[in-house]
Amino acid sequence: MGIEAPVLPPTISVLPVPYDRTSTWRKGADRGPAALLEASAEVELFDLPTETEPYRAGIETLPPIRHEGGPEELASIVEARVHGLLESGRLPVLLGGEHSISIGAIRAAARWVEAEGATLGTLQIDAHGDTRESYHGSAFNHACVMARAREVGEIVQVGIRAIDRGEHETMDRRRVFTADRLLRDDRRGDDGWIEEVVSLLPERVYLTIDLDAFDLSIMPATGTPEPGGLNWRMVDELIRAVARSRTIIGFDVVELLPHPAHWACDFLAAKLVHRVLAEILAARNAPGAE
């Protein structure tokens, strides 16, 4: 995260996964982790909303997982790495890469939570449903991430505005918060949907954020853009609410496609990672927290 020497032994492990094999439109998400990490050096260390400095918890950036093979093999590699981090008491933070990198992380989180007798909830912030059973001949394609996630736990989807007919017919409407609905609520100043989202999540949560969830006006640097997205405040308030009422055990930020004309997007992605970390750590250190 732009800090060469942590103040304390690391409790947070940043794991870049520059993988882009299953993306189906613009290529380049494999360059996302490096661009995000470079931009992170420009993020202020002090987080104003929480009045904390996340780096003081100890952040290490691990060597990237580089994989030239298929997404199923990648899922196994990522699962093993993330499970090891969880077992060692670290908070895993994955940087994509395209969205298929999340499958292994979600499986690792579910296995770790299940060993403690609990159920994992995966909160997806995304423009796309990603619940196809298979896409382009693979069940581990970026378009299948949440289909794999619901095999190992509960899912809640936020910001959705692009799905196919099959996904529409099988989706659990109570657990899908479309961008259209949320933007209408936002125009009325109604944030009640945030409480609804939180109420559907179990205690242990894995958070996966596809940057195409954001509106194109602030995040054009992604491989599968969709108009009509969420604004920064909506996503930020949701993350704050989830962090303060549930336990986020790991998260990822994926689908950054760097472009010289959109360097602000690299910073937005880095700032997003910093904000999630700040809210998680603030919740851990709050009075009465275990």
GUNULUM-658839 format. One line per 3 residues: their letters; for each residue x negated, y, z of N, C-alpha, C. Coordinates in pm, whole numbers, padded with zeros to 5 digits. Layout:
N
a) X,Y,Z,X,Y,Z,X,Y,Z; ...
//
This chain:
290
mgi) -00083,-00121,00000,00000,00000,00000,-00087,00126,00000; -00206,00117,-00057,-00290,00234,-00065,-00374,00258,00058; -00373,00164,00154,-00452,00176,00277,-00552,00061,00277
eap) -00680,00091,00278,-00780,-00014,00264,-00800,-00093,00393; -00790,-00028,00508,-00817,-00096,00634,-00701,-00076,00730; -00628,-00182,00766,-00518,-00166,00860,-00568,-00131,00999
vlp) -00486,-00055,01072,-00522,-00017,01208,-00516,-00139,01299; -00421,-00227,01276,-00401,-00347,01357,-00407,-00470,01268; -00425,-00588,01326,-00413,-00710,01247,-00278,-00712,01176
pti) -00273,-00758,01052,-00150,-00744,00973,-00034,-00827,01026; 00082,-00764,01027,00208,-00834,01053,00295,-00834,00928; 00253,-00760,00826,00327,-00747,00700,00234,-00787,00587
svl) 00280,-00878,00501,00199,-00925,00389,00266,-00889,00258; 00199,-00803,00181,00249,-00764,00050,00191,-00861,-00053; 00280,-00927,-00127,00238,-01030,-00222,00280,-00991,-00364
pvp) 00189,-00942,-00446,00224,-00909,-00584,00241,-01037,-00668; 00345,-01038,-00750,00368,-01151,-00840,00391,-01095,-00980; 00285,-01069,-01056,00298,-01008,-01188,00337,-01109,-01295
ydr) 00463,-01149,-01291,00514,-01254,-01382,00625,-01196,-01468; 00622,-01227,-01597,00720,-01167,-01689,00762,-01263,-01799; 00755,-01392,-01772,00779,-01489,-01880,00925,-01499,-01922
tst) 01020,-01483,-01828,01161,-01509,-01865,01238,-01383,-01900; 01176,-01266,-01894,01250,-01145,-01930,01290,-01151,-02077; 01404,-01092,-02109,01463,-01114,-02241,01479,-00989,-02325
wrk) 01437,-00874,-02276,01441,-00755,-02360,01304,-00691,-02358; 01287,-00580,-02292,01156,-00515,-02290,01061,-00589,-02196; 00943,-00620,-02246,00840,-00684,-02165,00755,-00578,-02096
gad) 00691,-00619,-01988,00600,-00529,-01918,00616,-00529,-01768; 00712,-00607,-01715,00730,-00610,-01570,00611,-00671,-01498; 00527,-00744,-01571,00406,-00798,-01509,00309,-00687,-01469
rgp) 00327,-00568,-01525,00244,-00453,-01486,00303,-00376,-01368; 00422,-00417,-01325,00491,-00346,-01218,00420,-00344,-01085; 00371,-00459,-01035,00307,-00456,-00903,00187,-00361,-00895
aal) 00103,-00363,-00997,-00015,-00276,-00995,00025,-00129,-00996; 00128,-00095,-01076,00173,00044,-01083,00234,00088,-00951; 00311,00000,-00888,00371,00033,-00759,00264,00054,-00653
lea) 00167,-00036,-00650,00061,-00024,-00549,-00022,00103,-00570; -00048,00137,-00696,-00121,00260,-00723,-00042,00381,-00674; 00088,00383,-00701,00172,00495,-00658,00185,00500,-00507
sae) 00173,00386,-00440,00192,00383,-00295,00088,00468,-00222; -00025,00492,-00286,-00128,00575,-00224,-00082,00720,-00209; 00023,00758,-00283,00074,00895,-00277,00195,00909,-00184
vel) 00242,00800,-00127,00356,00805,-00035,00306,00854,00102; 00376,00951,00158,00339,00998,00292,00347,00883,00393; 00247,00873,00478,00245,00765,00576,00355,00778,00680
fdl) 00396,00900,00708,00501,00926,00807,00637,00919,00739; 00725,00834,00793,00861,00821,00741,00954,00911,00822; 01007,01013,00759,01085,01113,00831,01214,01058,00891
pte) 01296,00979,00817,01423,00932,00876,01406,00852,01005; 01299,00772,01013,01279,00690,01133,01174,00748,01227; 01104,00851,01181,00994,00912,01258,00891,00807,01299
tep) 00855,00722,01202,00757,00616,01225,00651,00619,01115; 00543,00545,01139,00439,00524,01040,00423,00373,01020; 00488,00316,00920,00488,00171,00904,00350,00106,00898
yra) 00252,00177,00846,00120,00115,00832,00061,00075,00966; 00108,00137,01074,00054,00105,01207,00092,-00036,01252; 00188,-00097,01183,00221,-00237,01214,00119,-00333,01154
gie) 00034,-00282,01066,-00065,-00366,01000,-00011,-00423,00870; -00057,-00370,00758,-00011,-00414,00626,-00131,-00466,00547; -00120,-00588,00497,-00223,-00641,00409,-00164,-00662,00270
tlp) -00244,-00636,00168,-00204,-00665,00031,-00282,-00787,-00014; -00211,-00895,-00040,-00274,-01022,-00076,-00312,-01024,-00224; -00403,-01112,-00263,-00431,-01129,-00406,-00303,-01171,-00479
pir) -00283,-01122,-00600,-00159,-01154,-00672,-00150,-01301,-00710; -00028,-01349,-00717,-00002,-01481,-00774,00005,-01466,-00925; -00089,-01525,-00995,-00091,-01518,-01142,-00057,-01657,-01196
heg) 00048,-01663,-01275,00096,-01791,-01325,00138,-01774,-01471; 00083,-01857,-01556,00113,-01849,-01699,00216,-01953,-01742; 00255,-02041,-01651,00348,-02148,-01686,00493,-02108,-01670
gpe) 00580,-02207,-01656,00723,-02184,-01650,00770,-02134,-01514; 00894,-02084,-01509,00946,-02027,-01384,00973,-02130,-01275; 01000,-02255,-01312,01024,-02356,-01209,00896,-02383,-01130
ela) 00784,-02393,-01201,00656,-02411,-01132,00623,-02289,-01047; 00652,-02170,-01100,00627,-02049,-01023,00708,-02049,-00893; 00833,-02093,-00901,00918,-02095,-00782,00856,-02181,-00672
siv) 00798,-02293,-00710,00734,-02380,-00611,00611,-02314,-00549; 00533,-02245,-00633,00414,-02177,-00584,00452,-02066,-00486; 00549,-01985,-00526,00593,-01874,-00441,00655,-01927,-00312
ear) 00735,-02032,-00322,00798,-02088,-00202,00693,-02130,-00100; 00590,-02197,-00145,00486,-02243,-00053,00415,-02125,00013; 00383,-02022,-00067,00313,-01906,-00012,00400,-01831,00089
vhg) 00525,-01807,00053,00613,-01730,00140,00645,-01807,00267; 00668,-01936,00255,00695,-02016,00375,00577,-02011,00471; 00456,-02017,00416,00338,-02006,00500,00329,-01873,00573
lle) 00366,-01766,00504,00366,-01633,00567,00468,-01626,00680; 00587,-01678,00656,00690,-01678,00759,00647,-01761,00880; 00586,-01876,00854,00540,-01961,00963,00433,-01892,01047
sgr) 00356,-01805,00984,00249,-01735,01057,00297,-01606,01121; 00428,-01580,01113,00484,-01462,01178,00476,-01334,01098; 00443,-01345,00969,00434,-01226,00884,00569,-01194,00820
lpv) 00587,-01068,00786,00700,-01024,00705,00654,-01025,00559; 00708,-01114,00475,00666,-01117,00335,00737,-01009,00253; 00658,-00937,00173,00709,-00833,00083,00657,-00865,-00056
llg) 00746,-00908,-00145,00704,-00947,-00279,00727,-00832,-00377; 00632,-00814,-00466,00642,-00712,-00570,00641,-00781,-00706; 00751,-00761,-00781,00758,-00818,-00915,00716,-00716,-01018
geh) 00694,-00770,-01133,00741,-00894,-01188,00891,-00892,-01210; 00931,-00987,-01297,01075,-00999,-01322,01141,-01083,-01214; 01275,-01088,-01219,01351,-01131,-01103,01337,-01280,-01071
sis) 01286,-01359,-01164,01272,-01501,-01133,01173,-01526,-01019; 01089,-01428,-00988,00993,-01447,-00878,01063,-01463,-00743; 01188,-01418,-00735,01260,-01419,-00607,01308,-01557,-00568
iga) 01322,-01647,-00664,01381,-01778,-00635,01300,-01852,-00528; 01170,-01859,-00547,01086,-01929,-00450,01088,-01864,-00313; 01090,-01730,-00311,01092,-01658,-00184,01222,-01684,-00108
ira) 01333,-01683,-00179,01462,-01709,-00115,01468,-01852,-00061; 01417,-01946,-00138,01415,-02085,-00091,01327,-02100,00034; 01215,-02033,00034,01128,-02040,00152,01197,-01981,00274
aar) 01262,-01868,00255,01332,-01803,00366,01445,-01892,00418; 01519,-01954,00327,01629,-02041,00367,01578,-02162,00445; 01467,-02219,00399,01410,-02336,00467,01362,-02298,00607
wve) 01300,-02182,00617,01249,-02137,00747,01363,-02108,00844; 01468,-02045,00796,01583,-02013,00880,01657,-02140,00920; 01671,-02232,00826,01742,-02357,00854,01671,-02437,00963
aeg) 01539,-02432,00966,01463,-02504,01069,01494,-02452,01208; 01544,-02329,01215,01583,-02270,01344,01733,-02283,01369; 01800,-02361,01285,01942,-02386,01304,02033,-02274,01259
atl) 01984,-02188,01170,02062,-02072,01124,02084,-02080,00973; 02162,-01985,00924,02193,-01977,00781,02136,-01848,00725; 02081,-01855,00606,02027,-01736,00540,02135,-01666,00459
gtl) 02134,-01535,00464,02213,-01455,00372,02120,-01379,00280; 02147,-01382,00151,02068,-01305,00056,02150,-01185,00010; 02098,-01067,00034,02161,-00944,-00013,02091,-00900,-00141
qid) 02167,-00897,-00248,02115,-00858,-00379,02164,-00717,-00413; 02071,-00628,-00443,02104,-00495,-00495,02056,-00494,-00639; 02150,-00484,-00735,02116,-00518,-00873,02226,-00469,-00966
ahg) 02191,-00446,-01092,02293,-00414,-01193,02360,-00540,-01247; 02288,-00652,-01242,02333,-00775,-01306,02369,-00881,-01203; 02466,-00964,-01237,02510,-01068,-01146,02405,-01175,-01121
dtr) 02333,-01215,-01228,02227,-01315,-01217,02276,-01447,-01158; 02402,-01484,-01192,02456,-01609,-01139,02482,-01713,-01248; 02418,-01697,-01363,02427,-01801,-01465,02361,-01928,-01413
esy) 02421,-02042,-01443,02361,-02169,-01401,02234,-02198,-01480; 02231,-02154,-01605,02113,-02171,-01688,02113,-02061,-01794; 01995,-02020,-01835,01984,-01916,-01937,01858,-01940,-02018
hgs) 01872,-01939,-02148,01760,-01966,-02238,01690,-02098,-02202; 01773,-02196,-02164,01722,-02330,-02139,01660,-02354,-02003; 01672,-02258,-01912,01611,-02274,-01780,01706,-02232,-01669
afn) 01712,-02314,-01565,01790,-02279,-01446,01713,-02186,-01353; 01589,-02154,-01391,01504,-02067,-01309,01474,-01935,-01379; 01555,-01903,-01479,01544,-01777,-01550,01582,-01661,-01458
hac) 01538,-01541,-01495,01574,-01423,-01414,01724,-01403,-01404; 01800,-01455,-01501,01946,-01442,-01500,02014,-01546,-01411; 01935,-01630,-01345,01989,-01740,-01264,01951,-01728,-01116
vma) 01890,-01619,-01079,01835,-01604,-00944,01941,-01627,-00837; 02056,-01561,-00852,02156,-01569,-00745,02235,-01700,-00749; 02235,-01767,-00863,02292,-01901,-00867,02208,-01994,-00780
rar) 02077,-01978,-00786,01989,-02059,-00702,02000,-02016,-00555; 02018,-01886,-00532,02027,-01837,-00394,02151,-01891,-00324; 02264,-01898,-00395,02386,-01945,-00329,02384,-02096,-00305
evg) 02286,-02167,-00362,02269,-02309,-00332,02208,-02330,-00193; 02142,-02228,-00141,02071,-02245,-00014,02121,-02152,00096; 02226,-02077,00070,02279,-01987,00172,02391,-01901,00118
eiv) 02425,-01799,00191,02532,-01707,00152,02473,-01590,00074; 02552,-01535,-00018,02503,-01420,-00095,02605,-01307,-00092; 02554,-01184,-00098,02635,-01065,-00115,02567,-00982,-00224
qvg) 02647,-00934,-00320,02593,-00866,-00437,02643,-00721,-00443; 02551,-00627,-00460,02584,-00485,-00455,02529,-00413,-00579; 02614,-00331,-00640,02572,-00250,-00755,02598,-00315,-00889
ira) 02668,-00427,-00888,02685,-00507,-01009,02769,-00432,-01112; 02723,-00435,-01237,02798,-00372,-01346,02775,-00439,-01481; 02712,-00558,-01481,02691,-00631,-01606,02687,-00781,-01576
idr) 02791,-00852,-01620,02798,-00998,-01604,02863,-01057,-01728; 02847,-01188,-01748,02918,-01251,-01860,03050,-01309,-01811; 03128,-01359,-01904,03262,-01408,-01869,03255,-01523,-01768
geh) 03161,-01613,-01787,03149,-01725,-01695,03118,-01680,-01553; 03031,-01583,-01539,03001,-01529,-01407,03124,-01464,-01345; 03199,-01392,-01428,03319,-01324,-01379,03422,-01424,-01327
etm) 03435,-01536,-01397,03535,-01636,-01359,03498,-01709,-01230; 03370,-01717,-01199,03329,-01795,-01082,03285,-01710,-00963; 03281,-01577,-00979,03228,-01495,-00871,03327,-01486,-00754
drr) 03273,-01472,-00636,03353,-01450,-00515,03373,-01300,-00503; 03490,-01251,-00543,03513,-01107,-00551,03497,-01036,-00418; 03520,-01108,-00310,03504,-01047,-00178,03359,-01013,-00149
rvf) 03268,-01082,-00218,03125,-01065,-00191,03052,-00991,-00303; 03127,-00938,-00399,03067,-00863,-00509,03116,-00719,-00503; 03024,-00627,-00485,03056,-00484,-00475,03007,-00417,-00603
tad) 03101,-00391,-00694,03063,-00337,-00824,03021,-00192,-00812; 02934,-00151,-00904,02889,-00011,-00905,03006,00083,-00928; 03100,00044,-01012,03215,00130,-01041,03291,00163,-00914
rll) 03319,00061,-00834,03391,00083,-00709,03310,00170,-00612; 03181,00141,-00600,03099,00214,-00504,03082,00360,-00543; 03070,00387,-00672,03057,00526,-00717,03185,00604,-00694
rdd) 03300,00538,-00712,03428,00605,-00682,03437,00637,-00533; 03397,00541,-00451,03396,00566,-00306,03300,00679,-00271; 03184,00680,-00335,03084,00782,-00305,03134,00922,-00340
rrg) 03207,00934,-00449,03261,01065,-00487,03361,01116,-00385; 03427,01023,-00315,03522,01062,-00211,03456,01078,-00074; 03326,01053,-00069,03256,01058,00059,03287,00941,00149
ddg) 03327,00829,00090,03368,00710,00165,03255,00608,00165; 03191,00587,00280,03084,00489,00294,03131,00361,00363; 03261,00340,00367,03314,00222,00435,03266,00092,00376
wie) 03230,00094,00249,03182,-00028,00183,03055,-00082,00249; 02975,00007,00307,02851,-00038,00369,02881,-00131,00487; 02978,-00093,00568,03017,-00179,00680,03073,-00312,00629
evv) 03146,-00308,00518,03197,-00432,00459,03083,-00525,00419; 02982,-00470,00353,02867,-00550,00312,02802,-00615,00433; 02774,-00535,00534,02707,-00586,00653,02788,-00696,00720
sll) 02919,-00680,00724,03005,-00778,00792,03001,-00915,00724; 02965,-00919,00597,02961,-01045,00523,02827,-01117,00535; 02730,-01053,00596,02597,-01110,00607,02577,-01182,00739
per) 02514,-01300,00738,02476,-01364,00864,02362,-01287,00930; 02315,-01334,01043,02213,-01260,01119,02081,-01249,01042; 02039,-01355,00975,01910,-01354,00905,01933,-01323,00757
vyl) 01861,-01224,00707,01886,-01174,00571,01755,-01167,00492; 01761,-01212,00368,01656,-01184,00269,01712,-01081,00173; 01636,-00975,00148,01681,-00864,00065,01606,-00868,-00068
tid) 01680,-00872,-00179,01618,-00866,-00311,01672,-00746,-00387; 01582,-00659,-00430,01621,-00534,-00496,01566,-00532,-00638; 01656,-00538,-00734,01620,-00517,-00874,01636,-00368,-00902
lda) 01532,-00305,-00949,01534,-00160,-00966,01636,-00112,-01067; 01689,-00201,-01151,01794,-00156,-01244,01926,-00131,-01173; 01931,-00158,-01042,02050,-00120,-00964,02068,00031,-00963
fdl) 01956,00103,-00968,01963,00249,-00964,02012,00305,-01098; 02070,00424,-01091,02114,00490,-01214,01993,00523,-01301; 02017,00520,-01432,01909,00548,-01527,01850,00688,-01510
sim) 01925,00778,-01453,01875,00914,-01435,01757,00920,-01340; 01746,00823,-01249,01633,00821,-01157,01544,00698,-01174; 01590,00596,-01249,01509,00476,-01270,01527,00423,-01412
pat) 01469,00492,-01511,01475,00440,-01647,01370,00333,-01675; 01270,00318,-01589,01157,00230,-01615,01186,00087,-01572; 01274,00022,-01645,01309,-00117,-01617,01342,-00186,-01749
gtp) 01327,-00317,-01752,01338,-00389,-01878,01478,-00413,-01928; 01577,-00412,-01838,01717,-00436,-01878,01805,-00327,-01818; 01795,-00205,-01868,01866,-00091,-01809,02016,-00098,-01831
epg) 02090,-00046,-01734,02235,-00036,-01743,02277,00102,-01692; 02361,00175,-01767,02411,00304,-01718,02509,00285,-01602; 02535,00394,-01531,02635,00390,-01425,02588,00328,-01297
gln) 02462,00353,-01260,02405,00288,-01144,02417,00367,-01015; 02358,00312,-00911,02365,00369,-00777,02266,00483,-00761; 02296,00574,-00669,02200,00680,-00639,02112,00639,-00521
wrm) 02009,00719,-00496,01913,00687,-00390,01981,00679,-00254; 02065,00775,-00224,02128,00781,-00092,02207,00655,-00062; 02283,00606,-00160,02366,00488,-00138,02281,00367,-00100
vde) 02175,00346,-00175,02087,00232,-00146,02016,00251,-00013; 01970,00371,00013,01898,00400,00137,01987,00378,00259; 02110,00426,00253,02203,00409,00365,02238,00263,00387
lir) 02252,00187,00279,02281,00044,00293,02164,-00027,00361; 02043,00000,00316,01926,-00063,00376,01917,-00030,00525; 01941,00094,00559,01936,00135,00699,02038,00057,00782
ava) 02159,00045,00731,02265,-00025,00806,02232,-00172,00824; 02182,-00236,00719,02149,-00378,00728,02033,-00399,00825; 01930,-00317,00814,01813,-00333,00901,01850,-00315,01048
rsr) 01945,-00227,01077,01979,-00197,01216,02079,-00294,01277; 02146,-00374,01193,02247,-00465,01248,02219,-00612,01217; 02122,-00639,01132,02082,-00775,01099,01930,-00783,01104
tii) 01876,-00903,01086,01731,-00921,01085,01687,-00951,00942; 01618,-00858,00881,01564,-00879,00747,01431,-00952,00763; 01424,-01075,00713,01304,-01157,00735,01207,-01151,00618
gfd) 01247,-01088,00510,01161,-01072,00394,01236,-00997,00286; 01163,-00939,00192,01231,-00870,00083,01140,-00860,-00038; 01202,-00829,-00151,01125,-00806,-00272,01182,-00687,-00348
vve) 01097,-00626,-00429,01136,-00521,-00523,01083,-00564,-00659; 01173,-00578,-00756,01136,-00637,-00884,01182,-00551,-01001; 01128,-00588,-01118,01170,-00534,-01248,01125,-00391,-01277
llp) 01018,-00346,-01212,00959,-00219,-01253,00881,-00241,-01382; 00913,-00163,-01483,00842,-00168,-01611,00775,-00032,-01631; 00649,-00021,-01593,00584,00110,-01595,00575,00169,-01736
hpa) 00589,00301,-01743,00578,00373,-01870,00514,00508,-01839; 00419,00552,-01921,00351,00680,-01892,00445,00798,-01878; 00557,00795,-01949,00651,00907,-01941,00739,00902,-01817
hwa) 00736,00789,-01746,00825,00771,-01631,00744,00737,-01505; 00635,00810,-01483,00550,00780,-01368,00622,00802,-01236; 00725,00888,-01236,00801,00908,-01112,00870,00780,-01067
cdf) 00900,00691,-01161,00965,00565,-01125,00871,00476,-01044; 00742,00481,-01075,00646,00404,-00995,00649,00452,-00850; 00658,00583,-00834,00663,00640,-00699,00793,00603,-00630
laa) 00905,00609,-00702,01034,00571,-00642,01026,00428,-00589; 00969,00337,-00668,00959,00198,-00625,00872,00185,-00501; 00760,00257,-00498,00672,00253,-00382,00739,00313,-00259
klv) 00809,00423,-00279,00881,00488,-00169,00990,00395,-00115; 01055,00321,-00203,01158,00227,-00162,01100,00119,-00071; 00987,00063,-00110,00922,-00037,-00025,00890,00022,00112
hrv) 00837,00144,00112,00802,00211,00237,00925,00233,00325; 01036,00273,00263,01158,00297,00340,01213,00167,00399; 01211,00059,00323,01259,-00068,00377,01172,-00110,00496
lae) 01042,-00099,00480,00952,-00133,00591,00980,-00047,00713; 00998,00082,00691,01023,00174,00803,01149,00136,00878; 01255,00104,00805,01381,00069,00872,01371,-00065,00944
ila) 01303,-00161,00886,01285,-00290,00953,01207,-00272,01083; 01098,-00198,01076,01014,-00179,01194,01082,-00094,01300; 01156,00008,01256,01230,00090,01353,01333,00007,01427
arn) 01400,-00083,01355,01499,-00170,01418,01434,-00266,01517; 01318,-00318,01481,01246,-00410,01571,01205,-00341,01700; 01170,-00215,01689,01117,-00142,01804,01223,-00061,01879
apg) 01348,-00073,01836,01455,00003,01901,01478,-00050,02043; 01522,00035,02136,01553,-00010,02272,01656,-00123,02269; 01628,-00230,02339,01719,-00343,02344,01695,-00447,02238
ae) 01606,-00418,02141,01575,-00516,02037,01494,-00629,02097; 01518,-00749,02045,01445,-00865,02097,01301,-00864,02046
//
